[in-house]
Amino acid sequence: MKKYLREIQLSSALLCTIGVVLAWIKGYQFGMWPCGIGILLFVFVVLYKAFNWKEYERDNKQNIGIILIATFILIFQMLLR
C-alpha cells in the first residue's frame, strides 16, 4: 500500500483538475464526478497517513495546511455570493 500512496495522491489531484476544467467548459454536472472522486481519493490517502502518524508526520502537517487553506477559500467564496 505504501508504494501506491503517491500515485493515488497524484491521480486525485489530476481528477480534481479535470473536474474543475470540465465544470468551467461543460457545466457543473460534468465536472462534479471527476472532482468528487478525486476528493474521495485524497481523503483516503489523508486518513491512511493519519492512522500512521509517526511514519508520515511531515506529510500530515502539509495535508492539515492544505485542508485549512481550502476551508478558508470555500468560506471566502461563500461570503462573496
OpenMM code with the backbone's topology and positions (N, CA, C; nanometers):
from openmm import Vec3, app, unit

residues = "MET LYS LYS TYR LEU ARG GLU ILE GLN LEU SER SER ALA LEU LEU CYS THR ILE GLY VAL VAL LEU ALA TRP ILE LYS GLY TYR GLN PHE GLY MET TRP PRO CYS GLY ILE GLY ILE LEU LEU PHE VAL PHE VAL VAL LEU TYR LYS ALA PHE ASN TRP LYS GLU TYR GLU ARG ASP ASN LYS GLN ASN ILE GLY ILE ILE LEU ILE ALA THR PHE ILE LEU ILE PHE GLN MET LEU LEU ARG".split()
positions = [
    Vec3(0.0825, -0.1198, 0.0000),
    Vec3(0.0000, 0.0000, 0.0000),
    Vec3(0.0864, 0.1255, 0.0000),
    Vec3(0.1992, 0.1192, 0.0728),
    Vec3(0.2827, 0.2387, 0.0858),
    Vec3(0.3336, 0.2884, -0.0488),
    Vec3(0.3666, 0.1956, -0.1378),
    Vec3(0.4252, 0.2384, -0.2637),
    Vec3(0.3222, 0.2988, -0.3583),
    Vec3(0.1952, 0.2834, -0.3312),
    Vec3(0.0922, 0.3391, -0.4183),
    Vec3(0.0332, 0.4706, -0.3678),
    Vec3(0.0699, 0.5147, -0.2498),
    Vec3(0.0108, 0.6365, -0.1942),
    Vec3(0.0386, 0.7583, -0.2806),
    Vec3(0.1611, 0.7713, -0.3288),
    Vec3(0.1966, 0.8879, -0.4114),
    Vec3(0.1167, 0.8887, -0.5413),
    Vec3(0.1004, 0.7711, -0.6032),
    Vec3(0.0232, 0.7626, -0.7270),
    Vec3(-0.1248, 0.7948, -0.7041),
    Vec3(-0.1778, 0.7478, -0.5929),
    Vec3(-0.3175, 0.7777, -0.5604),
    Vec3(-0.3349, 0.9268, -0.5370),
    Vec3(-0.2403, 0.9885, -0.4681),
    Vec3(-0.2498, 1.1321, -0.4409),
    Vec3(-0.2374, 1.2138, -0.5696),
    Vec3(-0.1475, 1.1747, -0.6591),
    Vec3(-0.1339, 1.2456, -0.7863),
    Vec3(-0.2567, 1.2270, -0.8745),
    Vec3(-0.3136, 1.1065, -0.8743),
    Vec3(-0.4339, 1.0846, -0.9536),
    Vec3(-0.5522, 1.1625, -0.8967),
    Vec3(-0.5573, 1.1793, -0.7654),
    Vec3(-0.6659, 1.2588, -0.7073),
    Vec3(-0.6527, 1.4054, -0.7469),
    Vec3(-0.5302, 1.4565, -0.7496),
    Vec3(-0.5100, 1.5949, -0.7927),
    Vec3(-0.5451, 1.6113, -0.9403),
    Vec3(-0.5091, 1.5127, -1.0211),
    Vec3(-0.5406, 1.5183, -1.1636),
    Vec3(-0.6914, 1.5125, -1.1869),
    Vec3(-0.7596, 1.4251, -1.1148),
    Vec3(-0.9054, 1.4164, -1.1285),
    Vec3(-0.9740, 1.5455, -1.0844),
    Vec3(-0.9265, 1.6071, -0.9784),
    Vec3(-0.9844, 1.7349, -0.9339),
    Vec3(-0.9620, 1.8434, -1.0384),
    Vec3(-0.8438, 1.8456, -1.0972),
    Vec3(-0.8151, 1.9445, -1.2015),
    Vec3(-0.9043, 1.9220, -1.3230),
    Vec3(-0.9188, 1.7974, -1.3648),
    Vec3(-1.0070, 1.7660, -1.4775),
    Vec3(-1.1505, 1.8062, -1.4451),
    Vec3(-1.1930, 1.7801, -1.3228),
    Vec3(-1.3287, 1.8172, -1.2827),
    Vec3(-1.3526, 1.9669, -1.2856),
    Vec3(-1.2544, 2.0448, -1.2410),
    Vec3(-1.2684, 2.1907, -1.2426),
    Vec3(-1.2735, 2.2423, -1.3858),
    Vec3(-1.1871, 2.1892, -1.4719),
    Vec3(-1.1863, 2.2326, -1.6123),
    Vec3(-1.3172, 2.1950, -1.6808),
    Vec3(-1.3654, 2.0737, -1.6570),
    Vec3(-1.4940, 2.0336, -1.7148),
    Vec3(-1.6087, 2.1188, -1.6631),
    Vec3(-1.6034, 2.1573, -1.5366),
    Vec3(-1.7086, 2.2424, -1.4810),
    Vec3(-1.7081, 2.3791, -1.5489),
    Vec3(-1.5899, 2.4305, -1.5793),
    Vec3(-1.5831, 2.5598, -1.6478),
    Vec3(-1.6305, 2.5499, -1.7926),
    Vec3(-1.5957, 2.4405, -1.8587),
    Vec3(-1.6255, 2.4288, -2.0018),
    Vec3(-1.7670, 2.3768, -2.0259),
    Vec3(-1.8020, 2.2637, -1.9652),
    Vec3(-1.9284, 2.1963, -1.9947),
    Vec3(-2.0400, 2.2251, -1.8953),
    Vec3(-2.0062, 2.2551, -1.7724),
    Vec3(-2.1079, 2.2750, -1.6703),
    Vec3(-2.0766, 2.1927, -1.5477),
    Vec3(-2.1461, 2.2243, -1.4397),
    Vec3(-2.1172, 2.1611, -1.3115),
    Vec3(-2.1449, 2.0108, -1.3100),
    Vec3(-2.2448, 1.9662, -1.3847),
    Vec3(-2.2785, 1.8242, -1.3821),
    Vec3(-2.1677, 1.7376, -1.4395),
    Vec3(-2.0960, 1.7883, -1.5381),
    Vec3(-1.9869, 1.7113, -1.5974),
    Vec3(-1.8623, 1.7140, -1.5095),
    Vec3(-1.8384, 1.8224, -1.4399),
    Vec3(-1.7184, 1.8348, -1.3592),
    Vec3(-1.7312, 1.7816, -1.2182),
    Vec3(-1.8541, 1.7592, -1.1754),
    Vec3(-1.8775, 1.7166, -1.0387),
    Vec3(-1.8211, 1.5773, -1.0112),
    Vec3(-1.8392, 1.4833, -1.1007),
    Vec3(-1.7999, 1.3449, -1.0761),
    Vec3(-1.6495, 1.3249, -1.0691),
    Vec3(-1.5704, 1.3747, -1.1653),
    Vec3(-1.4251, 1.3561, -1.1507),
    Vec3(-1.3696, 1.4271, -1.0277),
    Vec3(-1.4217, 1.5449, -0.9981),
    Vec3(-1.3750, 1.6195, -0.8821),
    Vec3(-1.4134, 1.5470, -0.7525),
    Vec3(-1.5328, 1.4940, -0.7462),
    Vec3(-1.5766, 1.4198, -0.6284),
    Vec3(-1.4947, 1.2942, -0.6050),
    Vec3(-1.4643, 1.2210, -0.7115),
    Vec3(-1.3811, 1.1011, -0.6987),
    Vec3(-1.2401, 1.1400, -0.6558),
    Vec3(-1.1879, 1.2501, -0.7103),
    Vec3(-1.0554, 1.2969, -0.6706),
    Vec3(-1.0500, 1.3355, -0.5242),
    Vec3(-1.1542, 1.4000, -0.4762),
    Vec3(-1.1590, 1.4388, -0.3348),
    Vec3(-1.1673, 1.3149, -0.2459),
    Vec3(-1.2462, 1.2149, -0.2866),
    Vec3(-1.2553, 1.0915, -0.2081),
    Vec3(-1.1210, 1.0187, -0.2023),
    Vec3(-1.0478, 1.0158, -0.3138),
    Vec3(-0.9152, 0.9539, -0.3133),
    Vec3(-0.8195, 1.0302, -0.2215),
    Vec3(-0.8269, 1.1632, -0.2248),
    Vec3(-0.7412, 1.2439, -0.1384),
    Vec3(-0.7738, 1.2189, 0.0088),
    Vec3(-0.9014, 1.2090, 0.0412),
    Vec3(-0.9422, 1.1824, 0.1792),
    Vec3(-0.8936, 1.0441, 0.2225),
    Vec3(-0.8983, 0.9462, 0.1325),
    Vec3(-0.8485, 0.8129, 0.1633),
    Vec3(-0.6999, 0.8169, 0.1985),
    Vec3(-0.6205, 0.8894, 0.1196),
    Vec3(-0.4762, 0.8996, 0.1454),
    Vec3(-0.4519, 0.9721, 0.2780),
    Vec3(-0.5248, 1.0790, 0.3021),
    Vec3(-0.5079, 1.1554, 0.4264),
    Vec3(-0.5413, 1.0687, 0.5472),
    Vec3(-0.6484, 0.9924, 0.5396),
    Vec3(-0.6861, 0.9060, 0.6516),
    Vec3(-0.5835, 0.7957, 0.6741),
    Vec3(-0.5320, 0.7375, 0.5670),
    Vec3(-0.4296, 0.6334, 0.5820),
    Vec3(-0.3049, 0.6901, 0.6503),
    Vec3(-0.2637, 0.8081, 0.6058),
    Vec3(-0.1453, 0.8694, 0.6661),
    Vec3(-0.1718, 0.9147, 0.8093),
    Vec3(-0.2939, 0.9530, 0.8394),
    Vec3(-0.3261, 0.9956, 0.9757),
    Vec3(-0.3186, 0.8777, 1.0730),
    Vec3(-0.3595, 0.7595, 1.0275),
    Vec3(-0.3524, 0.6432, 1.1141),
    Vec3(-0.2096, 0.5938, 1.1325),
    Vec3(-0.1197, 0.6345, 1.0448),
    Vec3(0.0227, 0.6017, 1.0563),
    Vec3(0.1014, 0.7311, 1.0773),
    Vec3(0.0684, 0.8041, 1.1833),
    Vec3(0.1176, 0.9403, 1.2055),
    Vec3(0.2694, 0.9474, 1.2137),
    Vec3(0.3317, 0.8586, 1.2860),
    Vec3(0.4767, 0.8678, 1.3067),
    Vec3(0.5534, 0.8523, 1.1766),
    Vec3(0.5034, 0.7701, 1.0887),
    Vec3(0.5716, 0.7470, 0.9619),
    Vec3(0.5517, 0.8623, 0.8640),
    Vec3(0.4364, 0.9285, 0.8691),
    Vec3(0.4013, 1.0337, 0.7734),
    Vec3(0.3779, 1.1676, 0.8423),
    Vec3(0.4524, 1.1992, 0.9444),
    Vec3(0.4281, 1.3211, 1.0226),
    Vec3(0.4404, 1.4463, 0.9365),
    Vec3(0.5438, 1.4533, 0.8544),
    Vec3(0.5647, 1.5716, 0.7698),
    Vec3(0.4507, 1.5875, 0.6687),
    Vec3(0.4122, 1.4782, 0.6044),
    Vec3(0.3021, 1.4824, 0.5086),
    Vec3(0.1709, 1.5206, 0.5761),
    Vec3(0.1504, 1.4721, 0.6978),
    Vec3(0.0275, 1.5047, 0.7697),
    Vec3(0.0178, 1.6541, 0.7996),
    Vec3(0.1294, 1.7145, 0.8363),
    Vec3(0.1283, 1.8584, 0.8626),
    Vec3(0.0980, 1.9369, 0.7353),
    Vec3(0.1518, 1.8917, 0.6218),
    Vec3(0.1203, 1.9572, 0.4939),
    Vec3(-0.0266, 1.9397, 0.4589),
    Vec3(-0.0805, 1.8196, 0.4799),
    Vec3(-0.2210, 1.7946, 0.4498),
    Vec3(-0.3135, 1.8788, 0.5368),
    Vec3(-0.2778, 1.8963, 0.6629),
    Vec3(-0.3577, 1.9822, 0.7504),
    Vec3(-0.3568, 2.1250, 0.6984),
    Vec3(-0.2414, 2.1723, 0.6532),
    Vec3(-0.2321, 2.3065, 0.5956),
    Vec3(-0.3155, 2.3196, 0.4693),
    Vec3(-0.3121, 2.2194, 0.3826),
    Vec3(-0.3916, 2.2220, 0.2592),
    Vec3(-0.5405, 2.2256, 0.2912),
    Vec3(-0.5823, 2.1447, 0.3868),
    Vec3(-0.7241, 2.1405, 0.4223),
    Vec3(-0.7687, 2.2730, 0.4842),
    Vec3(-0.6840, 2.3340, 0.5670),
    Vec3(-0.7186, 2.4641, 0.6256),
    Vec3(-0.7298, 2.5721, 0.5185),
    Vec3(-0.6356, 2.5755, 0.4264),
    Vec3(-0.6397, 2.6751, 0.3190),
    Vec3(-0.7635, 2.6557, 0.2329),
    Vec3(-0.7947, 2.5304, 0.1981),
    Vec3(-0.9141, 2.5028, 0.1179),
    Vec3(-1.0408, 2.5433, 0.1915),
    Vec3(-1.0451, 2.5212, 0.3222),
    Vec3(-1.1617, 2.5600, 0.4014),
    Vec3(-1.1792, 2.7115, 0.4018),
    Vec3(-1.0694, 2.7855, 0.4198),
    Vec3(-1.0793, 2.9313, 0.4186),
    Vec3(-1.1208, 2.9842, 0.2816),
    Vec3(-1.0722, 2.9215, 0.1744),
    Vec3(-1.1124, 2.9630, 0.0401),
    Vec3(-1.2610, 2.9383, 0.0188),
    Vec3(-1.3112, 2.8227, 0.0632),
    Vec3(-1.4534, 2.7939, 0.0479),
    Vec3(-1.5399, 2.8903, 0.1284),
    Vec3(-1.4983, 2.9200, 0.2500),
    Vec3(-1.5740, 3.0156, 0.3329),
    Vec3(-1.5727, 3.1537, 0.2677),
    Vec3(-1.4579, 3.1952, 0.2155),
    Vec3(-1.4469, 3.3250, 0.1492),
    Vec3(-1.5367, 3.3297, 0.0262),
    Vec3(-1.5388, 3.2211, -0.0518),
    Vec3(-1.6251, 3.2154, -0.1690),
    Vec3(-1.7723, 3.2223, -0.1304),
    Vec3(-1.8098, 3.1568, -0.0206),
    Vec3(-1.9489, 3.1600, 0.0236),
    Vec3(-1.9881, 3.3000, 0.0705),
    Vec3(-1.8957, 3.3712, 0.1319),
    Vec3(-1.9273, 3.5053, 0.1786),
    Vec3(-1.9420, 3.6042, 0.0632),
    Vec3(-1.8746, 3.5802, -0.0475),
    Vec3(-1.8821, 3.6700, -0.1621),
    Vec3(-2.0122, 3.6554, -0.2393),
    Vec3(-2.0773, 3.5433, -0.2288),
    Vec3(-2.2009, 3.5225, -0.3063),
    Vec3(-2.3175, 3.5792, -0.2386),
] * unit.nanometer
topology = app.Topology()
chain = topology.addChain("A")
for resn in residues:
    res = topology.addResidue(resn, chain)
    for name in ("N", "CA", "C"):
        topology.addAtom(name, app.Element.getBySymbol(name[0]), res)
